[in-house]
Amino acid sequence: MSAIAHTDPNAAAGGWRSVVADWSGDRQAFQVPWGKAMMWIFLLSDTFVFSCFLTGYMAVRITTTAPWPNPSEVFALTIGGQSIPLILIAIMTFILITSSGTMAMAVNYAYRRDRVRSAALMIVTALFGACFVGMQAFEWTKLIHEGVRPWGNPMGAAQFGSTFFMITGFHGLHVSAGVIYLLTVAARVLAGRYEQGGNYQIVEIAGLYWHFVDLVWVFIFALFYLW
């Protein structure tokens, strides 16, 4: 006769009660803090959204029969009588990558419980983000002045305008939300909101969001401006 394993119902019930108590009590589940787990879930869902947008852009770009605008010409700026390709985009990318460095330093100082330096670096990161959004607004204004619209484009394929405004606009919205988020957290850190408990995990959670926004820009930069 084969042995039949029996599960102790009391042990199973106790295990489920432990899981429910962990989640409902806002404690760590699976050795991951609640706030960090929720941010990772949000970023995962956002990854799917951006992936769909960028995949759709690549499909449109490959299948369109109309000539696609040359990024080196479309995104060039005239400085001193010379047309410099992608100069604004290069500056925007440099600013956003630099902001990842200042954000990482803010997290480091937060875990050292140096709230003044941590908050200051978060404010610097937010200012970098605001500069990025301002430059993006300038870029949009320039393209609109040149006749680019979501439904049309005098420089080539009509789909260029719709895909460009949708994807860069959605990313710019994330950066704008990140600026507000960072300033809010920085104000709370500076006010000593987390000093008593010594738990500055919120700074790391804000850093996860900001690094994600920067990473997404790398893909947008490669597909829109270098392809």
Backbone bond lengths (Angstrom), bond angles and torsions (degrees), N, CA, C in turn:
res aa  C-N    CA-C-N  psi(-1)  N-CA   C-N-CA  omega(-1)  CA-C   N-CA-C  phi
1 M - - - 1.464 - - 1.532 108.94 -
2 S 1.329 115.31 139.06 1.455 119.69 179.70 1.507 109.88 -80.73
3 A 1.320 115.00 145.16 1.463 119.17 -180.00 1.514 109.60 -77.78
4 I 1.321 116.39 136.22 1.468 121.83 -179.94 1.526 107.83 -109.57
5 A 1.351 114.58 121.43 1.461 118.82 -179.11 1.515 109.26 -80.23
6 H 1.286 116.11 133.55 1.460 121.45 178.47 1.530 109.19 -112.09
7 T 1.310 115.67 134.95 1.456 121.43 179.33 1.518 109.89 -94.59
8 D 1.289 115.47 132.10 1.457 120.51 179.37 1.528 108.76 -70.85
9 P 1.335 119.65 114.58 1.457 121.12 -178.36 1.518 113.11 -62.24
10 N 1.307 117.25 -32.21 1.462 120.29 179.43 1.525 111.62 -67.17
11 A 1.350 115.78 -39.94 1.470 119.90 178.65 1.521 110.91 -66.42
12 A 1.359 116.66 -41.05 1.469 120.26 179.11 1.521 111.02 -63.89
13 A 1.338 114.80 -43.72 1.464 118.56 179.52 1.522 111.18 -63.65
14 G 1.334 115.71 -38.30 1.459 119.41 178.41 1.518 112.09 -65.25
15 G 1.353 115.92 -37.60 1.459 119.65 178.09 1.509 112.72 -63.97
16 W 1.333 116.37 -44.69 1.468 119.98 178.50 1.522 111.50 -64.18
17 R 1.353 115.86 -39.44 1.462 118.93 179.19 1.526 111.24 -62.94
18 S 1.347 115.56 -34.85 1.464 119.80 178.49 1.526 111.50 -66.15
19 V 1.358 116.13 -42.90 1.466 120.47 178.79 1.520 110.71 -63.28
20 V 1.336 116.55 -46.30 1.461 120.93 -179.95 1.520 110.81 -61.69
21 A 1.332 116.68 -40.15 1.468 120.71 -179.84 1.523 111.24 -64.83
22 D 1.348 116.16 -39.35 1.464 119.84 178.67 1.517 111.59 -62.59
23 W 1.337 116.88 -48.17 1.458 120.84 -175.99 1.533 111.48 -71.37
24 S 1.319 116.84 -45.24 1.462 119.42 -176.91 1.518 111.94 -72.21
25 G 1.326 116.78 -23.91 1.452 120.36 179.92 1.517 113.03 -87.97
26 D 1.348 118.21 8.11 1.462 123.23 178.88 1.531 111.17 57.10
27 R 1.338 115.44 39.32 1.448 120.19 177.44 1.521 110.16 -106.72
28 Q 1.326 116.19 -178.90 1.456 119.99 -179.39 1.525 110.71 -68.05
29 A 1.325 115.21 136.81 1.460 121.44 174.64 1.526 107.45 -122.96
30 F 1.310 117.02 131.02 1.462 122.91 -177.55 1.528 111.22 57.88
31 Q 1.332 116.56 34.68 1.463 123.51 177.69 1.529 112.99 62.42
32 V 1.323 118.09 21.28 1.454 122.55 177.18 1.521 108.18 -121.49
33 P 1.339 118.40 127.77 1.460 119.68 179.10 1.527 111.38 -58.20
34 W 1.317 114.83 146.53 1.467 120.72 -175.44 1.538 112.33 -56.53
35 G 1.331 116.59 -48.20 1.465 119.90 -177.18 1.516 112.45 -63.06
36 K 1.331 116.09 -40.89 1.472 120.08 179.80 1.527 111.00 -66.98
37 A 1.348 116.30 -39.43 1.465 119.98 178.62 1.532 110.73 -62.53
38 M 1.324 116.26 -42.40 1.467 119.69 179.76 1.533 111.73 -65.75
39 M 1.341 116.33 -37.51 1.467 118.98 177.91 1.524 110.53 -66.41
40 W 1.352 117.83 -40.14 1.468 119.89 178.31 1.527 111.19 -63.87
41 I 1.339 116.55 -38.88 1.471 119.70 178.13 1.529 110.20 -64.31
42 F 1.332 116.64 -42.57 1.460 120.23 177.77 1.523 111.59 -62.20
43 L 1.334 116.30 -44.74 1.463 120.13 -179.55 1.522 111.64 -65.71
44 L 1.328 116.51 -34.80 1.464 119.97 176.93 1.527 110.44 -63.71
45 S 1.328 116.96 -44.18 1.464 119.79 178.77 1.522 110.74 -65.39
46 D 1.340 116.57 -37.73 1.467 120.25 177.93 1.518 111.42 -67.16
47 T 1.327 116.39 -32.90 1.466 120.50 176.33 1.520 110.62 -61.19
48 F 1.329 116.81 -41.35 1.463 120.46 178.27 1.534 110.73 -62.50
49 V 1.334 116.49 -40.81 1.471 120.28 -178.59 1.523 110.46 -64.90
50 F 1.324 116.95 -50.48 1.466 120.14 179.94 1.533 111.08 -64.16
51 S 1.319 117.51 -35.86 1.467 120.61 178.16 1.526 110.47 -62.37
52 C 1.330 116.72 -41.99 1.467 120.31 178.38 1.520 110.84 -64.04
53 F 1.338 116.92 -43.21 1.464 120.71 179.15 1.528 111.15 -61.35
54 L 1.325 116.61 -48.20 1.462 120.15 -176.40 1.523 112.07 -70.81
55 T 1.338 116.54 -34.92 1.463 119.57 175.49 1.525 110.33 -65.42
56 G 1.330 116.54 -42.37 1.466 120.53 176.29 1.514 111.70 -61.22
57 Y 1.336 116.27 -40.57 1.468 120.08 177.90 1.525 110.97 -61.52
58 M 1.335 116.63 -45.62 1.464 119.44 -179.91 1.521 111.75 -63.67
59 A 1.344 116.69 -37.68 1.464 120.08 178.90 1.526 110.65 -65.02
60 V 1.325 116.28 -43.24 1.473 120.45 178.32 1.516 110.66 -64.37
61 R 1.308 115.79 -43.31 1.468 120.78 -177.72 1.535 111.35 -62.51
62 I 1.329 115.82 -39.75 1.465 119.86 -177.31 1.525 112.32 -75.12
63 T 1.340 116.83 -35.97 1.469 120.13 -171.62 1.528 114.08 -92.22
64 T 1.331 118.02 -16.42 1.461 118.74 -177.61 1.531 110.96 -67.61
65 T 1.311 114.55 142.80 1.470 119.64 -179.43 1.527 111.90 -92.48
66 A 1.321 116.61 -21.29 1.467 120.09 178.98 1.523 109.73 -75.87
67 P 1.326 117.34 149.57 1.473 119.80 -179.82 1.527 111.51 -64.44
68 W 1.316 116.92 134.53 1.459 121.08 179.63 1.528 109.52 -84.81
69 P 1.326 118.26 138.27 1.472 120.51 -179.07 1.523 112.37 -58.69
70 N 1.310 116.14 144.45 1.461 121.93 178.54 1.532 109.07 -79.06
71 P 1.345 118.48 115.77 1.468 120.23 -177.38 1.529 113.54 -57.76
72 S 1.313 117.39 -34.92 1.465 120.42 -179.57 1.517 111.91 -63.05
73 E 1.333 116.82 -27.00 1.463 120.89 178.26 1.530 111.82 -92.08
74 V 1.333 115.75 -42.12 1.466 120.04 -177.34 1.521 110.86 -64.81
75 F 1.333 117.59 -41.25 1.457 121.32 -174.53 1.525 112.68 -103.66
76 A 1.320 116.22 28.24 1.465 120.84 177.43 1.532 109.57 -88.90
77 L 1.321 115.72 151.02 1.462 122.14 175.35 1.522 108.78 -120.29
78 T 1.317 116.11 142.18 1.459 121.02 177.94 1.526 108.76 -94.21
79 I 1.329 115.88 114.29 1.464 121.91 -179.58 1.520 108.27 -127.28
80 G 1.334 115.60 120.89 1.467 120.06 -179.29 1.507 112.84 63.18
81 G 1.323 116.45 32.47 1.455 120.56 179.65 1.509 114.39 81.15
82 Q 1.320 117.31 -1.10 1.466 121.85 179.91 1.530 110.43 -111.31
83 S 1.339 116.06 135.55 1.460 121.08 177.53 1.530 108.94 -85.98
84 I 1.339 115.71 115.56 1.467 120.85 -177.58 1.532 108.33 -108.07
85 P 1.324 117.96 114.27 1.471 120.52 -176.97 1.526 112.32 -71.55
86 L 1.323 116.28 135.96 1.463 124.37 170.92 1.522 114.70 59.31
87 I 1.323 118.52 20.19 1.460 120.19 -177.58 1.526 110.89 -66.36
88 L 1.338 117.05 -42.19 1.463 120.12 179.34 1.520 111.07 -65.65
89 I 1.331 116.71 -40.67 1.463 120.94 -179.48 1.523 110.49 -65.83
90 A 1.332 116.86 -37.05 1.470 120.55 178.45 1.532 110.24 -63.99
91 I 1.328 116.66 -41.85 1.464 120.49 178.97 1.520 110.49 -65.64
92 M 1.344 116.90 -42.88 1.461 121.08 178.99 1.528 110.89 -60.30
93 T 1.336 116.15 -43.16 1.461 120.63 -179.61 1.518 111.13 -66.02
94 F 1.329 116.39 -41.26 1.465 120.44 178.17 1.526 111.20 -61.85
95 I 1.331 116.23 -42.32 1.471 120.67 -179.81 1.523 110.50 -63.32
96 L 1.327 116.75 -43.97 1.466 119.62 -176.82 1.534 111.47 -69.12
97 I 1.333 117.14 -39.12 1.465 119.94 177.76 1.531 110.66 -67.15
98 T 1.327 116.64 -39.54 1.462 120.59 176.66 1.519 111.00 -61.56
99 S 1.333 116.12 -37.80 1.469 120.03 -179.86 1.527 111.68 -63.96
100 S 1.336 117.07 -29.02 1.464 119.64 175.84 1.533 110.26 -65.65
101 G 1.325 115.98 -36.59 1.461 119.93 177.61 1.520 112.01 -65.91
102 T 1.325 117.25 -45.57 1.469 120.06 179.16 1.525 111.15 -65.47
103 M 1.333 117.03 -33.72 1.462 120.26 178.18 1.528 110.28 -67.90
104 A 1.307 116.96 -41.16 1.466 120.45 178.21 1.526 110.60 -62.80
105 M 1.323 116.82 -38.80 1.469 120.63 177.25 1.528 110.64 -66.25
106 A 1.334 116.69 -36.92 1.466 120.70 178.29 1.525 110.88 -62.14
107 V 1.325 116.52 -41.63 1.467 120.79 178.24 1.522 110.15 -64.73
108 N 1.340 116.41 -40.86 1.466 120.73 -179.91 1.530 110.71 -61.37
109 Y 1.317 117.08 -46.25 1.463 120.62 -179.77 1.526 111.50 -69.65
110 A 1.324 116.62 -29.78 1.462 119.39 178.03 1.518 110.78 -63.96
111 Y 1.330 117.09 -42.66 1.455 119.84 179.64 1.528 112.20 -74.35
112 R 1.327 116.92 -14.63 1.462 120.54 170.21 1.533 111.29 -85.86
113 R 1.338 115.16 -3.14 1.461 123.18 -178.93 1.527 111.55 64.55
114 D 1.335 115.54 30.96 1.467 121.72 173.00 1.526 106.86 -97.05
115 R 1.322 115.23 82.40 1.469 119.38 -170.07 1.521 113.31 -68.76
116 V 1.330 117.72 -28.99 1.470 119.71 -178.90 1.529 110.68 -67.55
117 R 1.338 116.67 -49.38 1.465 119.60 -179.87 1.522 111.05 -67.96
118 S 1.323 116.52 -37.78 1.469 119.77 178.79 1.523 110.58 -61.74
119 A 1.325 116.93 -47.43 1.466 120.49 -179.93 1.526 110.86 -64.72
120 A 1.347 116.39 -39.84 1.469 119.69 -179.87 1.521 111.24 -62.36
121 L 1.338 116.77 -42.71 1.462 120.12 179.76 1.529 111.31 -68.50
122 M 1.327 117.23 -33.29 1.463 119.32 176.03 1.521 110.62 -66.76
123 I 1.324 116.86 -37.94 1.471 120.41 177.25 1.533 110.11 -65.63
124 V 1.342 116.56 -41.30 1.472 119.93 176.57 1.526 110.46 -61.37
125 T 1.328 116.85 -41.92 1.470 121.28 177.56 1.521 110.70 -60.77
126 A 1.335 116.23 -43.79 1.463 120.20 178.76 1.528 111.15 -63.56
127 L 1.332 117.35 -37.59 1.468 120.46 178.11 1.523 111.14 -65.81
128 F 1.328 116.47 -39.10 1.467 119.99 174.32 1.530 109.96 -59.82
129 G 1.335 116.04 -43.94 1.460 119.86 178.64 1.519 112.29 -62.38
130 A 1.333 116.44 -40.45 1.467 120.18 178.63 1.534 111.07 -65.06
131 C 1.338 116.40 -38.33 1.474 119.96 175.82 1.524 110.62 -62.23
132 F 1.323 116.29 -41.70 1.465 121.03 178.76 1.526 110.54 -60.02
133 V 1.333 116.83 -47.29 1.465 120.73 -179.45 1.535 110.46 -63.89
134 G 1.340 116.92 -38.86 1.462 120.03 177.91 1.520 111.95 -62.73
135 M 1.329 116.65 -41.46 1.467 120.57 177.85 1.522 111.21 -67.27
136 Q 1.332 116.01 -36.10 1.457 119.22 177.16 1.526 111.00 -66.09
137 A 1.320 116.77 -37.76 1.468 120.63 176.48 1.529 110.27 -63.48
138 F 1.330 116.69 -39.84 1.467 120.71 176.40 1.525 110.54 -62.83
139 E 1.327 116.73 -42.39 1.464 121.72 179.17 1.527 110.41 -62.03
140 W 1.315 117.43 -44.61 1.462 121.96 177.80 1.531 110.53 -60.77
141 T 1.325 116.18 -45.66 1.474 121.06 -178.62 1.520 110.76 -60.34
142 K 1.326 116.24 -42.10 1.464 121.39 179.38 1.532 110.67 -62.42
143 L 1.336 117.41 -46.14 1.464 120.96 -178.71 1.537 111.17 -66.74
144 I 1.319 116.81 -40.89 1.471 120.19 178.83 1.529 109.91 -64.12
145 H 1.336 116.93 -40.08 1.463 121.06 177.01 1.526 111.50 -62.68
146 E 1.334 116.70 -30.66 1.465 121.33 179.19 1.523 112.76 -84.84
147 G 1.341 116.78 1.16 1.460 120.48 174.27 1.510 116.37 100.14
148 V 1.331 117.70 3.90 1.465 120.02 179.71 1.526 108.76 -76.69
149 R 1.333 116.15 130.09 1.464 122.38 179.66 1.538 108.46 -134.83
150 P 1.340 117.53 161.46 1.475 118.77 175.96 1.513 113.40 -60.43
151 W 1.332 117.67 -24.15 1.466 121.58 -177.46 1.531 112.68 -106.72
152 G 1.315 118.27 3.06 1.453 119.41 -179.04 1.512 112.20 -167.85
153 N 1.349 115.17 163.27 1.448 119.61 -176.93 1.527 109.09 -158.76
154 P 1.331 118.40 114.57 1.464 120.19 -178.38 1.523 113.61 -71.64
155 M 1.328 117.47 -8.89 1.460 120.62 -176.75 1.522 113.44 -93.52
156 G 1.330 117.23 -3.39 1.467 118.74 -177.81 1.512 111.61 155.13
157 A 1.321 117.22 -134.38 1.467 123.06 -174.96 1.532 110.98 -58.20
158 A 1.333 114.75 132.54 1.460 120.29 -178.77 1.525 112.01 -65.72
159 Q 1.345 116.60 -27.86 1.465 120.37 -177.93 1.529 112.68 -68.05
160 F 1.318 116.81 -15.42 1.466 119.65 -179.08 1.523 111.18 -59.40
161 G 1.322 116.28 -46.83 1.459 119.76 -177.43 1.511 113.09 -64.00
162 S 1.321 116.94 -45.12 1.471 120.51 -176.83 1.530 111.25 -64.92
163 T 1.340 116.80 -45.57 1.468 119.37 -178.89 1.526 111.40 -69.24
164 F 1.322 116.61 -39.24 1.465 119.85 -178.49 1.523 111.28 -65.42
165 F 1.319 117.50 -51.26 1.459 120.69 -177.40 1.534 111.36 -65.77
166 M 1.327 117.05 -36.47 1.456 119.38 -178.12 1.527 110.98 -68.09
167 I 1.331 117.14 -50.58 1.461 120.09 -173.24 1.529 111.80 -74.29
168 T 1.332 117.44 -47.69 1.467 118.61 179.31 1.524 110.89 -68.07
169 G 1.327 117.42 -32.27 1.460 119.98 177.04 1.515 111.97 -66.94
170 F 1.333 116.11 -41.25 1.464 120.37 178.95 1.525 110.34 -65.09
171 H 1.329 116.04 -39.43 1.465 119.24 177.26 1.528 110.88 -68.90
172 G 1.319 117.22 -41.14 1.460 120.39 177.90 1.517 111.97 -61.42
173 L 1.344 116.44 -34.40 1.464 120.64 176.21 1.533 110.24 -64.28
174 H 1.322 116.82 -39.33 1.463 120.68 177.06 1.535 111.13 -64.69
175 V 1.325 116.59 -41.61 1.465 119.33 179.03 1.525 110.38 -64.71
176 S 1.338 116.64 -42.44 1.465 120.31 179.31 1.525 110.98 -61.65
177 A 1.340 116.50 -44.11 1.465 120.45 177.16 1.524 110.45 -63.07
178 G 1.341 116.81 -37.37 1.458 120.84 178.45 1.516 112.23 -64.97
179 V 1.329 117.27 -37.74 1.465 121.18 178.03 1.529 110.12 -61.39
180 I 1.324 116.33 -46.60 1.471 120.64 178.50 1.521 110.83 -63.50
181 Y 1.317 116.35 -42.29 1.461 122.28 179.73 1.531 111.01 -61.09
182 L 1.340 116.62 -47.38 1.459 120.86 -178.75 1.523 111.85 -64.66
183 L 1.320 117.26 -41.59 1.462 120.44 179.19 1.524 111.42 -64.65
184 T 1.343 115.78 -37.97 1.469 119.50 178.32 1.520 111.23 -65.02
185 V 1.338 116.59 -47.11 1.461 120.50 179.61 1.528 110.51 -65.20
186 A 1.338 117.52 -40.39 1.466 121.22 179.44 1.525 110.87 -61.39
187 A 1.333 116.61 -40.85 1.468 120.08 179.07 1.528 110.62 -63.37
188 R 1.325 116.53 -40.28 1.470 119.75 179.22 1.524 111.69 -69.16
189 V 1.327 116.62 -39.52 1.466 120.09 177.99 1.529 109.83 -63.12
190 L 1.331 116.13 -45.96 1.467 120.98 -178.43 1.524 111.64 -64.20
191 A 1.326 116.04 -32.43 1.461 120.05 179.37 1.528 112.74 -79.11
192 G 1.332 118.01 -2.30 1.456 121.55 179.17 1.511 114.08 79.50
193 R 1.332 116.23 24.13 1.469 120.26 -177.42 1.537 111.57 -60.75
194 Y 1.334 117.33 -34.05 1.460 120.93 -175.12 1.522 112.17 -107.86
195 E 1.337 116.79 8.06 1.462 120.69 -174.99 1.527 112.22 -69.42
196 Q 1.314 116.12 -40.60 1.461 119.57 -175.25 1.532 111.96 -63.25
197 G 1.322 116.01 -46.59 1.464 119.41 179.52 1.508 113.54 -80.57
198 G 1.350 116.48 -18.71 1.454 120.24 -178.92 1.517 113.42 69.90
199 N 1.334 117.61 18.00 1.463 121.92 -178.24 1.526 109.33 -106.32
200 Y 1.329 115.23 102.84 1.463 120.93 -179.00 1.530 111.04 -104.26
201 Q 1.317 115.88 29.78 1.460 120.28 -177.29 1.533 111.96 -62.59
202 I 1.321 116.74 -26.68 1.464 120.80 -179.20 1.530 111.08 -60.74
203 V 1.342 116.71 -30.83 1.464 119.91 178.51 1.522 110.35 -67.65
204 E 1.327 116.53 -41.83 1.467 120.21 177.12 1.524 111.21 -64.91
205 I 1.334 116.79 -38.76 1.467 120.58 178.64 1.522 110.55 -63.84
206 A 1.343 116.40 -42.46 1.471 120.03 175.77 1.525 110.43 -63.15
207 G 1.337 116.27 -36.02 1.463 119.95 178.22 1.517 112.50 -65.45
208 L 1.334 116.97 -36.71 1.467 120.10 176.75 1.523 110.62 -58.92
209 Y 1.323 115.72 -45.02 1.470 119.77 179.46 1.524 110.47 -62.04
210 W 1.326 116.22 -45.54 1.464 119.35 -175.85 1.525 111.99 -66.56
211 H 1.321 117.27 -41.30 1.469 120.22 178.20 1.532 110.77 -64.00
212 F 1.330 116.45 -35.32 1.466 119.88 177.38 1.525 110.53 -63.22
213 V 1.330 116.65 -45.06 1.471 121.29 179.18 1.528 110.15 -59.95
214 D 1.330 116.66 -41.23 1.465 120.22 178.76 1.529 111.52 -66.22
215 L 1.325 116.35 -40.00 1.468 120.27 179.96 1.528 111.19 -64.63
216 V 1.319 117.01 -41.18 1.463 120.54 178.85 1.532 109.98 -61.01
217 W 1.332 116.25 -38.67 1.468 119.10 -179.64 1.533 111.35 -62.31
218 V 1.323 117.88 -33.85 1.463 120.62 178.64 1.529 110.09 -58.78
219 F 1.347 117.11 -42.32 1.465 120.49 179.32 1.534 110.81 -69.96
220 I 1.317 116.95 -40.53 1.470 119.93 177.82 1.520 109.90 -63.22
221 F 1.315 116.90 -42.99 1.458 121.44 179.08 1.527 111.29 -60.13
222 A 1.326 116.37 -43.49 1.465 119.98 -178.07 1.523 112.10 -67.81
223 L 1.337 116.66 -40.54 1.466 120.05 -174.01 1.525 112.85 -82.31
224 F 1.333 117.87 -37.94 1.462 120.26 -176.35 1.513 113.36 -86.74
225 Y 1.327 116.19 -40.65 1.462 119.05 -168.96 1.523 114.40 -103.48
226 L 1.336 117.54 -19.92 1.465 119.83 -179.06 1.523 113.09 -108.27
227 W 1.338 117.81 -19.01 1.462 120.90 -177.86 1.518 109.60 -83.78
